[in-house]
């Protein structure tokens, strides 16, 4: 009898919770009007739902000094924030300036910044420490008089490490540098910091927190000016033209509400399963190395390297047993740039996996995963 593989790839994406689906249902069929138009009563009502959603998100996230821009997801939010702000900086100052980021950022941050570098901006990509965390000394050394923008993610999507953003934010504020942070992996999994103080621009994504795909947020300080990346309408403060997908916005709003209300419970459950998984694997496989800090880490993330196995064979054997990841969901199977930045060799990066626990994960899933991985390693390890 064929059995389905165990799903441990919840950082790539999550299923919609039933409550989220239910909240969206009326807006697919009955209340389908265009929230971007106020030409009739139905559109006015749709517009009101949009603004209520915006205000509810502000309330759930305790935002008092920021405005919310709805986007198609974290990738668009990051592009809009980084490219949009940089181009506005050039327009107002007539110079390109200097940008700082971390080598382990998501490609949705690194690629826009490297595009800006080709346009004339200078870019410093800081190497993290061995545990994946940013060094305060390296950050201070990277600062230049012309630094105007910094982008450091709150929690890494591959190794789960939570960066110490408070001191980065304070340094940026003292020097008048705009600070952006990709926080797509965070809502509902860790105590949320004061987002008004955390960064000037913050990115979130719905499908990482049990909401629908295709919608995200860019939260920015009220006074920040950004150049739009596309044209064709005045929606979302003139920054994101196009009809807003109201069902997705409503679903995302509900997902944020549920995530915030269940944050402590989720973190306790997920870290319990994660720690049991690691303990079981370490008991059976002594050659495991955990990638990234275990102290400052998302509760649902476990990224490990098997030192004495062939990575290609490992992933081939795992495919029918466990749904997991070898890196970012957007990496197309390439060796993880995050692990390479931590100093892993190409061979070690290829022999690494990310196991991410979900709200639907059971103790039985954890036990079976320990057994299956242990069996596979015993078969393929170098004797």
N, C-alpha and C positions, 0 to 999 in steps of 0.2 A: 504493500500500500504506500503510495506516494504521500509524503508530508510536505507542507509548505515550509520554506526556509524561515528561520527566526528573524524578525525585523529588529535590527539595532542600528538604524540609520536615521534617527529622528531629528538630527541636526541638519540633514539635507532638506527635509520637509516633514510636516506633520499633517495628520488627517484633520478635517474640520470636526469639532465637537458637535454633538447633536443640537445643543442649545444655539450654537452659531448658525447651523443650517436652518433651524427653525426661525431665527431672527431675520434671515434673508428672504425666506419664502414669499412673503407678500410683495416684495419689491421686484420679483421676476415677472409676475403676471398681473396682479391687480393694481399695484401702485408703481407703475412702470414709467411715469412721466420724467421729463428731462430736468434735473436740478439746476442746470446751467441757464435755463430760460425762465422768465417770469411773465410770459405772454398770456397765461391763463391760470385758472385756479389750481389745476392739477400740477402744473409746473411749480407754482408758488409753494404748494404743499411739499413737493419733492425737495425744493430748495430749503425749506424749513427743516426737513429731516436731516439734510446734509449739515446744516449749521448746528442743530442739536447734537449730532454725532461729534462734530468738532469740539463743542463745549464739553461734552461728556468725557472725551478723551483728555482734555485739559484737566478736568476734575480728577479722573482716575490717576493720571500721572503727576498730579499736583503742580501743574504749570501755571505760573502767574505772569511771567515776563516774556513768553514766547508765543509765536503764531504757528499754526499747523498747516502744512501743505500736503495734500493727498497726492500720491504718485502711484506708479504701477508696481513699486517694490523697492527694496533697498538699493539695487543697482542703479535705477533711475535717480533715486534720492541722492546717492553718493555723487553721481555725475553732475546733477544739478547743483549740489552744494559746492563741489570743488571747482569744476570748470566755470560754473556760473559766477561764483565769487571771485575767482582769479581774473576772469575777463573783465569784471566790473572794476576790480582793483587797477588793472592796466588802463582802462578807459578813464578813470578818475586821476591816476597818478602819472600816466605816460611812461611807466617802467614796469618791468616784469616781476622783479622781486624773487624771494627765496622761500621754498616750501620744505617742511620736514615731515617725514612719515617713518614707519617702521617696516622693515623688510618682510615681516610676517603678516602684513595686512592682507585682507581679501583682495582678489584681483579687481573687484569693482571699485576699489580705491587706488590700487597701484597703476592700473591701466589708464584711468583718467589723468593721474598725476604725471605719468610718463608721456602722455600726449601733450600735456602742458609744458613739459620739459622740451619737447621738440618744437614747441611754439616760441620758446625763448626764456621761459622761467627756469631758474636753477632749482635742483631737487637734491635733498639728502635723504637716503634711506638708511636708517640706523639699524645696525645688527643688534638683535636682542641678546640677553644673557643666555646661558645654557638652559635655564629653566623657562625661557620664553618671555621673561619680564624685561621691561625697558630699564636701562641703567640711567640714574639721574645724572651721573657724570657725562655719559655719552650724549644725553639730551642737551645738557648745558653747553657742552663743547660744540654741538651742531648749530647752535644759535648764531645768527649773524645780524648785523645792524639792519640788513634788508629783509630779514625773515618777516613775512606777513601772514602766513598760514601754516597751521600744524594739523595733521590728521592721524590720530591714534585710536584704534578700536577699543571699546570697553572690555569685551571678552572675545577671545579668538575662536573662530568657527571650527578650526581643526584640532587644536590642542587645549582649548577651553580655558586658558589662563586669563585671569581678570587683571587688567593693568591698573596701576596706581594713578588714576587720572586726576585726583584732587590736586596733587602738587604740580602736575603738568598744567592744569587749568590755572592755578595761581600764578605760575611763572608767565604763562601767556598773557594773562590779564595785566600783570605788572608791566609788561612790555608792549601792550597794545596789539598783540597778535591774535588773530581770529583762530579759534580752536574748533575743529570738527571731530566727531566721534561716531563710528559705525557701531551701533548698539543692537544690531538685529537679533542677536542670540540671547538677549538678556531678560526681557519682560517675562515674569512668572517663574524665573529660575534662580533669582538672587535678590537680596534687598536692594531696591532701587535707590540710588543716591539722589540728592536734590538736583533734578535735571536743569533747573534754572541756573545753577552754579556750575554744573558739570562741564558744559561746553556751550559754545555759541551756536553750533549747528549739530544736530543729532539725527541719526538715521534709524528707522525701525522697519520691520517687515512682518506682514500678517501671517504668512504660511509657516513661519518658524514657531508660532505660538498657538497653533491649533485654530487658526483662522483661514479664510479663503486665499488662494493664490491670486496674484494679479493686483494687489494693492499694498501700499506701504506709506510711510510718513517721512517727511523732512520737517523737523522742528527747528525753528531758527529764532534768534533774538529779534525783537520788533524792529530795531533800527538797521538791520543788515540789508544791504542791497545786493541783488543777484541778477545777472543777465540770464534771461530765458534761453534754453537750448533749442526750443522749437517755437514756431509762430503759428497764429491762426485763431486766436481768441483771447479773451481776458480772464479766463477761469483761473482759480487758485492764485489770486493776487497778481494776475498777469504773468505768472511764472510757469504755468503748466497748462497750455491750451488743450482743449478737447473735452468731450462730455464725461463727467465724473461717473464711474460705475457705482451707482448708489447702493445696490445690493451688497457689493464687496465692502464698501465703507461701513455699512450697518453691521455686517458680519465681523469686520475687523474691530469695530467698537465693542461688540459683545465679547470677542476673544480677549481684548485688553481687560475688560471688566472682570472676566472669569480668572484670567491669569493673575491680576493684582490681588483679587480676593483670596486666591488659593496659593499664593506665593510660598509661604512658610511650609504648608503641607506638601506642596509639590517638591520643594527642595529637600525636605526630609525623606520623602519616599524615594526620590531619584538617587540621592547620595547613598542611601541604604543599599539599593540594588547595585549601584556602581561599585561600592566598596566591597560588597560580597563577590561580585564578578572578578574584581582584581585579586582579592584574597585567594579565590579558588584557582585562578590561572597561575598565580605565583607559586602555589603549593604543588602544582603539577608540572610547571614549566619554569625552572630556575633562571633561564636565560632571558626572561622578559625585562625590558627597560621601559619605564613610563616616561613619556615625552611631555615636558612641561611641569610647572609647579603643581603639586597636589594640594598645597595649602590655599593658594589663591586660584581657584578653579571652579568652573561651572559644575553643578552637581550631577549633570547627566552626561558628562563627557569622560571618556577614557581613550587615550591615544597611546598605543604601545608598539614597540619594536621587538621582533624576534631575531636575536643576534645570529642564530646559526641555521637559517633556512633560506631557500631560494624564494624571493618575493613573488615572482611570476607563478611559480607552482603553488605557493600559499594561496594566492587570490583565486587561482583556478579551482583548487580544492574547496575553498570556502563558498564559492558561488552558489552551489546547490544547497548549502546548509545554513548560511547566515547572510542576511542582507546587511552589509556594513560598507564602509568607505575607506579608500586608500588616501583620501585627501579632501579637498573642497568638492562640493557638489558641482562646481563649475570648472573643475580641472581637467575633465575629459580623460581621466585615467593616467595623467602624467605624474611622475614622482612629485611629491609635495614640496613646493617651494618653501613652505613653513619649516618642515623638518630639515631641509638643506640649509636654511638660515640658522637653525640651531646647531649646525655643525655635523649633522648626520651625513654619512657617505651616501652615494647614490644607491649602493646595495642595501644599506640600512633603511633608507627612505622607502625603497621598494618592498622591503619586508616589514612594513608597518601598516597598522590598521587603526581606524577610528571606530570605536563602538559607542554609539550614543543611545542612551536609555530614553524611553518614552513613557507617557502616562498610561499607556496600554500594556507596558511590559509587566510580566508576571514573574514570580519567584521560579516557576517552572521554566520560563524562558532563560533565566540566568543559569539555572542548573544545567540545562541542555546545552547552552552555549559553552560553558566550562568543559563539558564532556566532549563536545564536537571539536573545539579548537585543540584541546589536549590530544585527542586522537590524531588529528591532522598533523600537528607538530611532531608527534612521535614517529609518524610515517615518513615525513619529508625532511626532518632535520639532518644536517650533515653529521655522519657518524665519526 
